[in-house]
Amino acid sequence: MRVLVVEDDDAIGDGLEDGLTEQGFVVTRARNGAEALRSDPGDVVLLDLGLPDMDGRDVCRQIRARTSTPIIMLTARAEEFDRVLGLELGADDYVTKPFSFRELVARIRAVARRSQQRVEVDDESTIVRGSLIIDVRAHRVLLRGSEVKLTPKEFDLLRFLAAATDAVRTRSEILDEVWDVNWYGPTKTVDAHVATIRQKLGDSRWIEAVRGVGFRLVEFE
Ligand code: CA
């Protein structure tokens, strides 16, 4: 599982990185809001509320606008963070500093599990996105009524993107869902499959690349 740690205080950030790595997480660090928005959010984001360049709430809102990756806010004091507002911004949970590391790990696993269940609930038997129809049970794709021949992996990838039309799927989400949970090979594989699907759909606009993050299906016709 990949965790993006957004924290400007190195004492806390280093501790989190070491502890989470020891627990088997793959940790990416960002030390300010701009860096956080440039980073791959991975499977869970730990987001400090007080960042040097941006309000953590704005960072939260912007990450949520691009991806469904769960976000846990790290706040200095309980009263500093309005829980309801936080949830409205799209945060999944929050932890008050100083926190128990063991509790934080439990929260990370809990939000990741809930987000995984959401993906499964999203499964539909037929997905219609504009002129694109994905028949999940029959493993067929129709574009303006004509069948598009896809390999099984291409089909799974298109279905995964289509299940969340407006949300960006990160490369790590795609690798976990379409390939294998433990598959940490080159992410170029994803790009190569996206390129082939675009070619088969006859228009690259169907799948938009979001720089540094991942891909999104766009219903443009
Ligand atoms: Ca801070």
Boltz pocket constraint, residues with backbone or C-beta under 6 A from the ligand:
constraints:
  - pocket:
      binder: B
      contacts: [[A, 7], [A, 8], [A, 9], [A, 48], [A, 49], [A, 50], [A, 51]]
      max_distance: 6.0
